[in-house]
Amino acid sequence: MARERFATEDFFRLSWVGAPFFTPDASHIAYTIRAIEARERYRTQILVMDVAAETSRMYTDTLFDDRIACVTDEHIVLLSNRAGREVQVFLLPLHGGEVRQLTDVTGGVESAWIDPRERYGAVIARVRPTLEPDAVGADSRREPRLSYEVPRFHYREPGRPGLWDGTFRQLGMIDMETGGVRIITDGMHDVETFAFSPCGNRIAVTSRRDGDEFATTNDAYLLDLPTGNVRKLSKGRLTLRQPRFSADGTMVACYGHDLSCADATHENIYVMTVDGASCRPIVPAHFTFGVGNRATHDMRAAECMPGPIFTAEGDGVIAPYSAMGAVSLAQFQLSTLVRSVATGERQISGYDFHPATGSLAFVLSDSAAPGDLYMMRLNTTHEKKLTDVNPWIRDKAVARPTTYMLKGYDGIDLQGWCMLPPPEAAAGKRVPVVAVTPGKAHSMVGHVFSLSLQLLASAGFAVVYGNPRGSGGYSQKFTDANRGDCGGTDGRDVLAIIDATLTMYPSLDPDRMGIIGESYGGFLVNWIVTHTDRFKAAAAQGAVSNWTSFVGTSVSGYRFMESEFKWMPLVDSWNDTDELWNRSPVKYASGVVTPLLLMHGEEDREVPVEQSEQMYAALRRTGKTVEFVRFPHADENFGCAGLPRLRHERYEQVLHWLLRHI
C-alpha cells in the first residue's frame, strides 16, 4: 500500500525531545517534549522516566518556555518565564507538589545550577558594574535622555534584542532559603559559563576578564569562595567554555581552541589543574575531527551541551564530536587515546553522563526520525530506545538519502548525499533536482531528519547536498580551506558535488535544477546564481549580498570579516573595499538569469535584512525575476526555532517557488 507523502501541514504534528538530565542516583531521567499548540505557540511538557521500568510520567504541560537547568535529589530545577517575560529559577518537586519560584532577579537569569543536596546554587544574571568609568563625577541633576548614546563598539549583541543597557553577565550565589541572589563577581566583562567543585567551595568560570572590547580570548579562572581569591587556570591565547570538575576536584576540563584558524579552528578539550600549574589539550593530533556539534538543520536550534564530563576514575572525559555528517560521543582519555562510545550515521543533539554508574542518556536523530531519547552503558554497544514521540512518521513516505565520496574540481575528497523521491512521489521520468547548500560558516549537513528535505522529495525532487571546503566535520585543513576565498573554492565545490551526483544518477535531469540555502549557504546561492545560469530557480534565506555594508551593520560583521577574509585587525579592517565589493553577489546582479526568491527575518542581527533589500532592489530594477518575503518577529534562527506559523510559511514559500519555476 502506498504511503502518504509529506505535506507542509505535517510540520504542526512534530514533537521534539529536549536534552536529558539524570537524577543524582541515576534512577530517573528528566527531559522535555516540545510540540506546537494551535499552530501559534509551543507547548512544553516536562517528563521523568523511571530507568528500571522504562516508563515516563508527565509532570507539567504548559505554554511556558520551560528549560531544565539541572536535577537535585528533590527537584527539577527549571529556567522559566512563568512569572512574566523575565526568566527565573523555579523548583519542580520530583515526588509530587506544585512548582515554586525560587529567584526574583531584576532582568532575569541566563543560566543556573544547584547542588544535588540543595546546599548552594548559583546563577548568571545581568548587572551593572559597581563603578562604571563614565559614572565618576556624573551630574545627578541631569535630565534623562530620550536618545541612545552609543557607549562602546558592541552596543548590539548576538542573540539579544535591543541595544546594550550597560549590564554585564555576572555570577550570583543563591540563598536556598529565601531565593535571594548575591552577586559575587564584578567588572567590565562577562562571565560566560561556570561549574562548582564537588565540595562546593570553588567555582570555575570562563570569562574575558583580561580582554578589551575586541578580545576574542575567553580564559578559565578558579574562584575560591571562602577567601574570594581568583586564580587564572588557562595559559596562552585560548577561548574556553563549559568548565567541568573531576570527581576529586583536582582538575577542570573545558571545550576550547587556540584561535590558530580564527573562527574555523577545531575545538579541543583542555584539562587544567586547579593549582594553575598545568593546562593542556588532550585530543590527539591523529584525531582529525573537531570536538562539539557542528551540525545544522531545520528541526531545532543548537542546544547547549554539557561541558566535558569526567569519568569516575578521572582518566578521561565524555564529549561529542562532529565527523562526516554525524555527531557522536567519544571517551577522550587524558593519555590522548580516543574511543567512540555512541556513533553511527546519525546525530546526537543533547546528552547526559552519570560517571558513577557509567550510564549515558542522549537524544538521537537520523535521516528517518526527528529524534528520540536513548540510553546505554559505557563500555557496551547496546543502545536502548526509551521514547517514540513521532510514531506517525512511520506511515509517511520517508525518503532515505545515500552518502558517497567524490572528487572536487581540483581532486580534493568531498562528501555528498542524494535523496531520491520515494516511490510514492516518482513520476516515471527524469527527476528534477534541488541542491541544498550548508548553513552557517564552518557547519555541516549530514545524517539527520530534515522536514524541508523530505518535503522536496515528496514533491518529486531529487535532493542533493554535501559539505564543501570550509565545512566542519572533517580535517582542520579542510575546515580552514575557504577562509580568504568566500564563494571561490566552496562555491566550486557545491557545483562539483552536483555534477558528480548527476553522473552517478543518470535519472536526474540536469536541465531542471534549483538551488536553495540559508545564512552562509544563502550567500553561496546568491554567489552561484550571479556566476552561472544552470539553475531554473533559487531561494536564499538570510543571505549576504554586499560585504561592504555587512561588515558595519551585522552584530558580528567585523569579527566575521577578520576571520573569513583573513584580515589583520586595525590594518585591513574597512580598508580592503575592492576585495569586499568583488566578493559581493550584488555587484553581479545585472547578469542574473535564475529566478530568485529572497527570504529574511526582519529581526536578523547576524545578517541584517538590508542585505536582502539590496539584492532585491538590484534585481528588480534591472528587470530580473525576483521575489522578496520578509518575516516579522523573526531573527536569524527562525527557520529552526521561530514562531510555528512563520516556520510553516517558510516551507510553503520555498516549495511553491521551486514548483512554479522548475
Secondary structure as the mmCIF struct_conf table of DSSP 4:
data_model
#
loop_
_struct_conf.conf_type_id
_struct_conf.id
_struct_conf.beg_label_comp_id
_struct_conf.beg_label_asym_id
_struct_conf.beg_label_seq_id
_struct_conf.end_label_comp_id
_struct_conf.end_label_asym_id
_struct_conf.end_label_seq_id
HELX_LH_PP_P HELX_LH_PP_P1 ALA A 2 ARG A 3
STRN STRN1 GLU A 4 GLU A 4
HELX_LH_PP_P HELX_LH_PP_P2 ARG A 5 PHE A 6
HELX_RH_3T_P HELX_RH_3T_P1 THR A 8 ARG A 13
STRN STRN2 SER A 15 VAL A 17
HELX_LH_PP_P HELX_LH_PP_P3 GLY A 18 PRO A 20
STRN STRN3 PHE A 21 PHE A 22
TURN_TY1_P TURN_TY1_P1 PRO A 24 ASP A 25
BEND BEND1 ALA A 26 SER A 27
STRN STRN4 HIS A 28 GLU A 37
TURN_TY1_P TURN_TY1_P2 ALA A 38 GLU A 40
STRN STRN5 ARG A 41 ASP A 50
TURN_TY1_P TURN_TY1_P3 VAL A 51 GLU A 54
STRN STRN6 THR A 55 THR A 62
BEND BEND2 LEU A 63 PHE A 64
STRN STRN7 ARG A 67 VAL A 71
BEND BEND3 ASP A 73 GLU A 74
STRN STRN8 HIS A 75 SER A 80
TURN_TY1_P TURN_TY1_P4 ARG A 82 ALA A 83
BEND BEND4 GLY A 84 GLU A 86
STRN STRN9 GLN A 88 PRO A 93
TURN_TY1_P TURN_TY1_P5 LEU A 94 HIS A 95
BEND BEND5 GLY A 96 GLY A 96
STRN STRN10 ARG A 100 GLN A 101
TURN_TY1_P TURN_TY1_P6 THR A 106 GLY A 107
STRN STRN11 VAL A 109 ILE A 114
TURN_TY1_P TURN_TY1_P7 PRO A 116 ARG A 117
BEND BEND6 GLU A 118 ARG A 119
STRN STRN12 GLY A 121 VAL A 127
BEND BEND7 THR A 130 LEU A 131
HELX_RH_3T_P HELX_RH_3T_P2 PRO A 133 ALA A 135
TURN_TY1_P TURN_TY1_P8 VAL A 136 GLY A 137
TURN_TY1_P TURN_TY1_P9 SER A 140 ARG A 141
HELX_LH_PP_P HELX_LH_PP_P4 ARG A 142 ARG A 145
BEND BEND8 LEU A 146 SER A 147
BEND BEND9 ARG A 152 PHE A 153
BEND BEND10 ARG A 156 ARG A 156
STRN STRN13 GLU A 157 GLU A 157
TURN_TY1_P TURN_TY1_P10 PRO A 158 GLY A 159
STRN STRN14 ARG A 160 ARG A 160
BEND BEND11 GLY A 162 GLY A 162
BEND BEND12 GLY A 166 GLY A 166
STRN STRN15 PHE A 168 ILE A 174
TURN_TY1_P TURN_TY1_P11 MET A 176 THR A 178
STRN STRN16 VAL A 181 ILE A 183
BEND BEND13 GLY A 187 HIS A 189
STRN STRN17 VAL A 191 PHE A 196
TURN_TY1_P TURN_TY1_P12 PRO A 198 CYS A 199
BEND BEND14 GLY A 200 ASN A 201
STRN STRN18 ARG A 202 SER A 207
TURN_TY1_P TURN_TY1_P13 ARG A 209 ASP A 210
TURN_TY1_P TURN_TY1_P14 GLU A 213 PHE A 214
STRN STRN19 ASN A 218 ASN A 218
STRN STRN20 ASP A 219 ASP A 224
TURN_TY1_P TURN_TY1_P15 LEU A 225 THR A 227
STRN STRN21 VAL A 230 LYS A 232
BEND BEND15 GLY A 236 ARG A 237
STRN STRN22 THR A 239 PHE A 245
TURN_TY1_P TURN_TY1_P16 ALA A 247 ASP A 248
BEND BEND16 GLY A 249 THR A 250
STRN STRN23 MET A 251 HIS A 257
TURN_TY1_P TURN_TY1_P17 SER A 260 CYS A 261
HELX_RH_3T_P HELX_RH_3T_P3 ALA A 262 ALA A 264
HELX_LH_PP_P HELX_LH_PP_P5 THR A 265 HIS A 266
STRN STRN24 GLU A 267 GLU A 267
STRN STRN25 ASN A 268 THR A 273
TURN_TY1_P TURN_TY1_P18 VAL A 274 ASP A 275
BEND BEND17 GLY A 276 ALA A 277
STRN STRN26 CYS A 279 PRO A 281
BEND BEND18 VAL A 283 VAL A 283
TURN_TY1_P TURN_TY1_P19 ALA A 285 HIS A 286
BEND BEND19 PHE A 289 PHE A 289
HELX_LH_PP_P HELX_LH_PP_P6 GLY A 290 GLY A 290
STRN STRN27 VAL A 291 VAL A 291
BEND BEND20 GLY A 292 GLY A 292
STRN STRN28 ALA A 295 ALA A 295
BEND BEND21 ASP A 298 MET A 299
HELX_LH_PP_P HELX_LH_PP_P7 ALA A 301 GLU A 303
HELX_LH_PP_P HELX_LH_PP_P8 MET A 305 PRO A 308
STRN STRN29 ILE A 309 PHE A 310
HELX_LH_PP_P HELX_LH_PP_P9 THR A 311 THR A 311
TURN_TY1_P TURN_TY1_P20 ALA A 312 GLU A 313
BEND BEND22 GLY A 314 ASP A 315
STRN STRN30 GLY A 316 ALA A 323
TURN_TY1_P TURN_TY1_P21 MET A 324 GLY A 325
STRN STRN31 ALA A 326 GLN A 333
TURN_TY1_P TURN_TY1_P22 LEU A 334 SER A 335
BEND BEND23 THR A 336 THR A 336
STRN STRN32 VAL A 338 ALA A 342
BEND BEND24 GLY A 344 ARG A 346
STRN STRN33 GLN A 347 HIS A 354
TURN_TY1_P TURN_TY1_P23 PRO A 355 GLY A 358
STRN STRN34 SER A 359 ASP A 366
TURN_TY1_P TURN_TY1_P24 SER A 367 ALA A 368
STRN STRN35 ALA A 369 ARG A 377
TURN_TY1_P TURN_TY1_P25 LEU A 378 ASN A 379
STRN STRN36 LYS A 384 LYS A 385
BEND BEND25 VAL A 389 VAL A 389
HELX_RH_3T_P HELX_RH_3T_P4 PRO A 391 ASP A 395
STRN STRN37 LYS A 396 LYS A 396
STRN STRN38 THR A 402 LYS A 407
TURN_TY1_P TURN_TY1_P26 TYR A 409 ASP A 410
BEND BEND26 GLY A 411 GLY A 411
STRN STRN39 ASP A 413 MET A 419
HELX_LH_PP_P HELX_LH_PP_P10 LEU A 420 PRO A 422
HELX_RH_3T_P HELX_RH_3T_P5 PRO A 423 ALA A 425
BEND BEND27 GLY A 428 LYS A 429
HELX_LH_PP_P HELX_LH_PP_P11 ARG A 430 ARG A 430
STRN STRN40 VAL A 431 VAL A 436
BEND BEND28 LYS A 440 LYS A 440
TURN_TY1_P TURN_TY1_P27 ALA A 441 HIS A 442
STRN STRN41 MET A 444 MET A 444
BEND BEND29 HIS A 447 VAL A 448
HELX_RH_AL_P HELX_RH_AL_P1 LEU A 451 SER A 458
TURN_TY1_P TURN_TY1_P28 ALA A 459 GLY A 460
STRN STRN42 ALA A 462 ASN A 467
TURN_TY1_P TURN_TY1_P29 ARG A 469 GLY A 470
BEND BEND30 GLY A 472 TYR A 474
HELX_RH_AL_P HELX_RH_AL_P2 GLN A 476 THR A 479
TURN_TY1_P TURN_TY1_P30 ASP A 480 GLY A 484
TURN_TY1_P TURN_TY1_P31 CYS A 486 GLY A 488
HELX_RH_AL_P HELX_RH_AL_P3 THR A 489 MET A 504
TURN_TY1_P TURN_TY1_P32 PRO A 506 SER A 507
STRN STRN43 LEU A 508 GLU A 518
TURN_TY1_P TURN_TY1_P33 SER A 519 SER A 519
HELX_RH_AL_P HELX_RH_AL_P4 TYR A 520 VAL A 529
TURN_TY1_P TURN_TY1_P34 THR A 530 HIS A 531
BEND BEND31 LYS A 536 LYS A 536
STRN STRN44 ALA A 537 GLN A 541
BEND BEND32 GLY A 542 GLY A 542
HELX_RH_AL_P HELX_RH_AL_P5 TRP A 547 THR A 553
BEND BEND33 SER A 554 SER A 554
TURN_TY1_P TURN_TY1_P35 VAL A 555 SER A 556
HELX_RH_AL_P HELX_RH_AL_P6 GLY A 557 GLU A 564
BEND BEND34 PHE A 565 PHE A 565
TURN_TY1_P TURN_TY1_P36 PRO A 569 ASN A 575
HELX_RH_AL_P HELX_RH_AL_P7 THR A 577 ASN A 582
TURN_TY1_P TURN_TY1_P37 ARG A 583 ARG A 583
HELX_RH_3T_P HELX_RH_3T_P6 PRO A 585 GLY A 591
BEND BEND35 THR A 594 THR A 594
STRN STRN45 LEU A 596 GLY A 601
TURN_TY1_P TURN_TY1_P38 GLU A 602 GLU A 603
BEND BEND36 ARG A 605 VAL A 607
TURN_TY1_P TURN_TY1_P39 VAL A 609 VAL A 609
HELX_RH_AL_P HELX_RH_AL_P8 GLU A 610 ARG A 621
TURN_TY1_P TURN_TY1_P40 THR A 622 GLY A 623
STRN STRN46 VAL A 626 PHE A 631
TURN_TY1_P TURN_TY1_P41 PRO A 632 HIS A 633
TURN_TY1_P TURN_TY1_P42 GLU A 636 ASN A 637
HELX_RH_AL_P HELX_RH_AL_P9 PHE A 638 ALA A 641
BEND BEND37 GLY A 642 GLY A 642
HELX_RH_AL_P HELX_RH_AL_P10 PRO A 644 HIS A 661
#
